[in-house]
Amino acid sequence: MLLHGFLESSTMWDGLLPEITKTHRVITFDFPGHGKTPSISKVHGMELFAEITSALLAQLGIAEATIIGHSMGGYVAMAMAEKYPGQIKKLILLNSTPAADSQARIENRERALALVPKAKDAFVGMAITNLFNEASRIKFEKEISALKAEALTFPLEGITAAIAGMKDRKDRTMVLKSFSKPKYMICGVHDPILPIDDCKKIAERTKTEFFSVNGSHMNHIENTTEIVKILHLIENKCI
């Protein structure tokens, strides 16, 4: 089960699917307010998204699945780990963290909530560009343009609802620490959103196996081959 990030949709996994579907059944979907799924609330909390994810697994008759969450999708995965741990076989946070927002980050989200209704296009462009470091912005210019074009189709209320949900999310570091099944963090060495040193400290504190990749916040685009290798390695682990 692949959970996409903020201003993304199930299409974010297209580069990985040809490889991982060779050996696994893979499920992707769009969270409310993203992709082709309409908004359903003023605030799309991580708990709400986790409830939707859990219900989808149940509807499909899947008792247990490996959950991979990118960025916001990782926040949702952590909400699932707290509320529905029995449905998770392995937990993988891709460019994500169990930690809550810092005060500075909360303030940034509050500014975003004020900005988006007035300048949605400018916000989307800036937010997506900031997911990449300077070198990647040049190398992946075409992919960045495609991400922006898709995100601009998302409803205004869906974008603000997700921002509000991420801003209000709780710290689940101790949830990750107490999660008894296999758990992994995959982080970018040059991630401008989640500093690699912070990710390493959390992984050590929570006894989570850690992988670093030479990329920024969008490793699935910047280093697809390496991500596929890591995912196959994780799925082949017996512990």
Salt bridges, closest charged atoms under 4 A:
GLU8 OE1 - HIS70 ND1 2.95
GLU8 OE2 - HIS220 NE2 3.86
GLU19 OE2 - LYS22 NZ 3.08
GLU47 OE2 - ARG172 NH2 2.72
GLU64 OE2 - LYS181 NZ 3.28
GLU82 OE2 - LYS170 NZ 2.92
GLU82 OE1 - ARG172 NE 2.94
ASP101 OD2 - ARG109 NE 2.49
ASP101 OD1 - ARG169 NH1 2.90
ASP168 OD1 - LYS167 NZ 3.03
ASP191 OD2 - HIS217 ND1 2.80
GLU209 OE2 - LYS237 NZ 3.36
GLU235 OE1 - HIS24 NE2 3.26
